[in-house]
Amino acid sequence: MLEILKQCTICPHNCKINRVQGQIGRCKSNETVKIALYSVHNFEEPCISGKKGSGTVFFSNCNMNCVFCQNYEISQQGKGKEITIKELAEIFIKQQERGVENINLVTPTSYVPQIIEAIKIAKKNGLNIPIVYNTNGYENVETLKMLEGYIDIYLPDLKYSDNLLAKRLSKVENYFEIATNAIKEMHRQVGNPVFDKNGMMKKGMIIRHLVLPNHILNSRRVLKWINDNMNDVYVSVMAQYFPTYKAKEIEDINRKLTKEEYEKIEKYLYRLNLQNGYIQELGEHEEEYVPKWEV
């Protein structure tokens, strides 16, 4: 499983570098897993966090470079601690012992082979709660196929319908085609959502979309694609954007959403045929929900 790291093609950048020998590609990850935090998180979608919380594991580094990333200290600046695969498996078990609803892998793409090995170990030691793959959506289909049978819930972003916007704000090529193909593969694997008697998702997918200021058309096109291609999945429309990291200096995204902008998205959403999902309320103190990065 770890052989892929010797010529890494885990994500769409296809760097083909030897991470085992310490070469660093686009995501800045080597062969060792690096995490910034594992915690009980109560602010995911209701069917993910529930009453007991989601057992998040925040991985360091990322294969995208979003100028507005709220977790930029770990995703872009690499803050975190290196751990072994065995230690990662032990963290999964510790989270389960805390009574969480699931194991929530946040920005896991760079470490897929190691995560699979950790899941194998953890399952042998009693891990039996759902595993959530919480991703930016910029994924290789072949890598996702490696995850089949290990992931119960996919939680992908679909950030952009506009590839030029994706390149400018996240430094990636062909985002829309790559992300939508990845989401189709995720959907193939987990199918229609399955819930327990308490309304907690046990299997399925929720597509997330963060609405950006001044880019309402981008959001409409994202939602239209979901409606046209897989309107049986759950959709989570998020209003939590605030300018951070490099976004403070970029004119079109250096402010929060206005009430008028978000109302346009809400009205458009209700015109579509989407059956299930969540609409986040427009808040005022989104910065307070960013975790403190202590492993």
C-alpha positions as CSV (number, residue, x, y, z in Angstrom):
1,M,0.0,0.0,0.0
2,L,2.8,2.4,0.9
3,E,4.6,1.7,-2.4
4,I,2.7,4.6,-4.1
5,L,4.7,7.0,-1.9
6,K,7.8,6.2,-3.9
7,Q,6.3,7.8,-7.0
8,C,3.4,9.8,-5.5
9,T,0.3,10.1,-7.6
10,I,-2.1,10.2,-4.7
11,C,-3.7,13.5,-5.7
12,P,-4.4,15.2,-9.1
13,H,-1.0,17.0,-9.1
14,N,0.7,13.7,-9.8
15,C,4.0,15.0,-8.5
16,K,5.6,11.5,-8.9
17,I,8.2,12.4,-6.2
18,N,9.7,9.8,-3.8
19,R,8.2,10.8,-0.5
20,V,10.0,7.8,1.2
21,Q,13.3,9.4,0.4
22,G,12.2,12.7,1.8
23,Q,11.2,14.4,-1.5
24,I,8.5,17.0,-1.1
25,G,5.8,17.6,-3.6
26,R,2.9,20.1,-3.9
27,C,1.3,19.0,-0.6
28,K,4.5,19.4,1.3
29,S,4.0,15.9,2.9
30,N,6.6,13.2,3.2
31,E,6.0,9.5,4.2
32,T,5.3,10.3,7.8
33,V,1.7,11.2,8.9
34,K,1.5,14.7,10.4
35,I,-1.5,15.9,12.4
36,A,-2.3,19.2,14.1
37,L,-5.1,18.2,16.4
38,Y,-7.5,15.4,17.4
39,S,-10.6,16.5,19.3
40,V,-14.3,16.1,19.8
41,H,-16.0,18.5,17.4
42,N,-19.6,19.7,17.9
43,F,-20.0,22.0,15.0
44,E,-20.3,19.7,12.0
45,E,-23.7,19.1,10.3
46,P,-26.2,17.8,12.8
47,C,-26.2,14.2,11.4
48,I,-22.4,14.1,11.8
49,S,-21.8,15.8,15.2
50,G,-25.0,14.8,16.9
51,K,-25.1,15.1,20.7
52,K,-21.8,13.3,21.3
53,G,-19.7,15.1,18.8
54,S,-17.5,14.0,15.9
55,G,-14.1,12.6,16.5
56,T,-12.0,14.8,14.3
57,V,-8.4,14.2,13.3
58,F,-6.9,17.3,11.6
59,F,-4.1,16.4,9.2
60,S,-1.4,18.9,8.4
61,N,-0.6,20.0,4.9
62,C,-2.9,20.2,1.9
63,N,-2.9,19.6,-1.9
64,M,-4.7,23.0,-2.4
65,N,-3.5,26.5,-1.6
66,C,-6.7,28.4,-0.8
67,V,-5.9,32.0,-0.1
68,F,-8.9,32.1,2.3
69,C,-8.2,28.9,4.2
70,Q,-9.4,29.2,7.8
71,N,-7.0,26.5,8.8
72,Y,-4.0,28.0,7.0
73,E,-1.7,27.4,10.0
74,I,-1.8,23.7,9.4
75,S,-2.8,23.4,5.8
76,Q,-0.4,26.0,4.3
77,Q,2.2,26.5,7.1
78,G,2.5,22.9,8.1
79,K,2.0,23.3,11.8
80,G,1.6,19.9,13.5
81,K,3.3,16.8,14.9
82,E,4.6,13.7,13.0
83,I,3.2,10.4,14.3
84,T,3.5,6.8,13.3
85,I,0.7,4.8,11.6
86,K,0.4,2.8,14.8
87,E,-0.1,6.0,16.8
88,L,-2.7,7.1,14.3
89,A,-4.6,3.9,14.9
90,E,-4.4,4.4,18.6
91,I,-5.9,7.9,18.2
92,F,-8.8,6.4,16.4
93,I,-9.4,4.0,19.3
94,K,-9.0,6.9,21.8
95,Q,-11.6,8.9,20.0
96,Q,-14.0,6.0,20.0
97,E,-13.5,5.6,23.7
98,R,-14.5,9.2,24.2
99,G,-18.0,8.2,22.9
100,V,-17.9,10.2,19.6
101,E,-20.3,9.5,16.8
102,N,-17.6,8.8,14.2
103,I,-13.9,9.2,13.2
104,N,-13.7,12.4,11.1
105,L,-10.6,12.6,8.9
106,V,-10.1,16.3,8.0
107,T,-8.0,17.1,4.9
108,P,-6.7,13.5,4.7
109,T,-5.8,13.3,1.0
110,S,-2.0,13.4,1.3
111,Y,-2.0,10.4,3.7
112,V,-4.5,8.0,2.2
113,P,-2.1,4.9,2.2
114,Q,-1.1,5.5,5.8
115,I,-4.7,6.1,6.9
116,I,-5.8,2.8,5.3
117,E,-3.1,0.9,7.2
118,A,-4.1,2.7,10.4
119,I,-7.8,1.8,9.9
120,K,-6.8,-1.9,9.4
121,I,-4.9,-1.8,12.7
122,A,-7.7,0.0,14.6
123,K,-10.4,-2.3,13.3
124,K,-8.5,-5.3,14.6
125,N,-8.4,-3.5,18.0
126,G,-12.2,-2.8,18.1
127,L,-12.9,0.3,16.0
128,N,-16.5,0.0,14.9
129,I,-17.9,3.5,14.4
130,P,-18.3,5.2,11.0
131,I,-15.3,6.8,9.3
132,V,-15.8,10.2,7.7
133,Y,-13.6,11.4,4.8
134,N,-13.7,15.2,5.0
135,T,-12.0,16.5,1.9
136,N,-11.6,19.6,-0.3
137,G,-12.8,17.5,-3.3
138,Y,-9.5,17.7,-5.3
139,E,-9.0,14.0,-5.5
140,N,-7.8,11.3,-7.9
141,V,-10.5,8.7,-8.6
142,E,-7.9,5.9,-8.5
143,T,-7.0,7.0,-4.9
144,L,-10.6,7.0,-3.9
145,K,-11.0,3.5,-5.2
146,M,-8.3,2.5,-2.7
147,L,-10.6,3.7,0.1
148,E,-13.6,1.7,-0.9
149,G,-14.8,-0.4,2.1
150,Y,-12.8,1.8,4.5
151,I,-14.9,5.0,4.3
152,D,-18.5,5.1,5.4
153,I,-19.3,8.8,4.9
154,Y,-17.8,11.1,2.4
155,L,-17.9,14.8,3.2
156,P,-16.4,16.6,0.1
157,D,-16.3,20.3,-0.7
158,L,-17.4,21.4,-4.1
159,K,-15.9,24.9,-4.0
160,Y,-15.9,26.1,-7.6
161,S,-17.7,25.8,-10.8
162,D,-15.3,28.2,-12.4
163,N,-11.8,26.8,-13.1
164,L,-10.3,30.2,-13.5
165,L,-11.6,31.2,-10.0
166,A,-10.2,27.9,-8.6
167,K,-6.8,28.6,-10.1
168,R,-6.7,32.2,-8.8
169,L,-7.9,31.4,-5.3
170,S,-6.7,27.9,-4.7
171,K,-3.8,27.4,-7.2
172,V,-5.2,24.3,-8.8
173,E,-6.0,23.3,-12.4
174,N,-9.3,21.9,-13.7
175,Y,-10.9,21.9,-10.3
176,F,-14.5,21.5,-11.4
177,E,-13.9,18.5,-13.7
178,I,-11.6,16.8,-11.2
179,A,-13.9,17.4,-8.1
180,T,-17.1,16.4,-9.8
181,N,-15.6,13.1,-11.1
182,A,-14.3,12.5,-7.6
183,I,-17.7,13.1,-6.1
184,K,-19.3,10.7,-8.5
185,E,-16.9,8.0,-7.4
186,M,-17.6,8.8,-3.7
187,H,-21.3,8.5,-4.4
188,R,-20.8,5.2,-6.3
189,Q,-19.1,3.8,-3.2
190,V,-21.5,4.8,-0.5
191,G,-24.8,5.3,-2.3
192,N,-27.9,6.8,-0.7
193,P,-27.6,8.0,2.9
194,V,-28.4,5.6,5.8
195,F,-29.3,6.9,9.2
196,D,-29.7,5.3,12.6
197,K,-32.8,5.8,14.8
198,N,-31.3,8.9,16.3
199,G,-30.8,10.6,12.9
200,M,-27.1,10.1,12.8
201,M,-25.6,9.3,9.3
202,K,-24.0,5.9,9.2
203,K,-23.3,5.8,5.5
204,G,-23.6,8.3,2.7
205,M,-22.4,11.6,1.5
206,I,-22.9,15.3,2.2
207,I,-21.5,17.8,-0.4
208,R,-20.4,21.1,1.2
209,H,-20.3,24.4,-0.5
210,L,-18.9,27.6,1.0
211,V,-20.4,30.7,-0.5
212,L,-17.8,33.4,-1.3
213,P,-18.6,37.1,-1.4
214,N,-18.9,38.6,-4.9
215,H,-19.2,35.1,-6.4
216,I,-22.8,34.2,-6.2
217,L,-22.9,32.9,-9.8
218,N,-20.2,30.4,-8.9
219,S,-22.4,29.1,-6.1
220,R,-25.5,28.9,-8.2
221,R,-23.6,26.8,-10.8
222,V,-22.3,24.5,-8.2
223,L,-25.7,23.9,-6.8
224,K,-27.2,23.5,-10.2
225,W,-24.6,20.8,-11.0
226,I,-25.5,18.9,-7.8
227,N,-29.2,19.2,-8.6
228,D,-28.8,18.0,-12.1
229,N,-26.5,15.1,-11.3
230,M,-27.2,13.7,-7.8
231,N,-30.1,15.5,-6.1
232,D,-30.5,12.5,-3.7
233,V,-27.4,13.4,-1.8
234,Y,-27.3,15.8,1.2
235,V,-26.1,19.3,0.5
236,S,-24.6,21.7,3.1
237,V,-24.5,25.3,2.1
238,M,-22.2,27.3,4.4
239,A,-22.1,31.0,5.2
240,Q,-19.1,30.9,7.5
241,Y,-16.7,32.7,5.2
242,F,-14.5,35.4,6.7
243,P,-11.4,37.0,5.2
244,T,-8.3,35.4,6.7
245,Y,-4.8,34.4,5.6
246,K,-4.1,36.0,2.1
247,A,-7.7,36.9,1.4
248,K,-7.5,40.0,3.5
249,E,-5.5,41.5,0.7
250,I,-7.7,40.4,-2.2
251,E,-10.3,42.9,-3.2
252,D,-13.2,40.7,-4.2
253,I,-13.0,38.4,-1.1
254,N,-11.7,40.7,1.6
255,R,-15.0,40.9,3.4
256,K,-17.8,38.6,4.8
257,L,-20.9,37.8,2.9
258,T,-23.7,40.3,3.0
259,K,-27.3,39.4,4.0
260,E,-28.4,40.2,0.5
261,E,-25.9,37.9,-1.1
262,Y,-26.8,35.0,1.1
263,E,-30.5,35.6,0.6
264,K,-30.0,35.2,-3.2
265,I,-28.4,31.8,-2.6
266,E,-31.2,30.8,-0.3
267,K,-33.9,31.7,-2.8
268,Y,-32.1,29.9,-5.6
269,L,-31.7,26.8,-3.5
270,Y,-35.4,26.7,-2.8
271,R,-36.1,26.9,-6.6
272,L,-34.0,23.7,-7.2
273,N,-35.2,20.2,-6.7
274,L,-32.7,19.3,-4.0
275,Q,-34.5,17.3,-1.3
276,N,-32.1,17.1,1.6
277,G,-29.5,19.2,3.3
278,Y,-28.6,22.1,5.6
279,I,-28.4,25.9,5.2
280,Q,-26.0,27.5,7.6
281,E,-27.3,30.7,9.3
282,L,-25.3,33.9,8.5
283,G,-23.3,34.6,11.6
284,E,-21.1,37.3,13.0
285,H,-18.3,35.6,14.9
286,E,-17.1,32.8,12.6
287,E,-13.5,33.3,13.7
288,E,-14.3,31.9,17.1
289,Y,-14.9,28.4,15.6
290,V,-11.4,27.9,14.3
291,P,-9.7,25.3,16.5
292,K,-6.5,26.0,18.5
293,W,-3.8,23.8,16.9
294,E,-2.4,21.8,19.8
295,V,-1.8,18.1,19.3
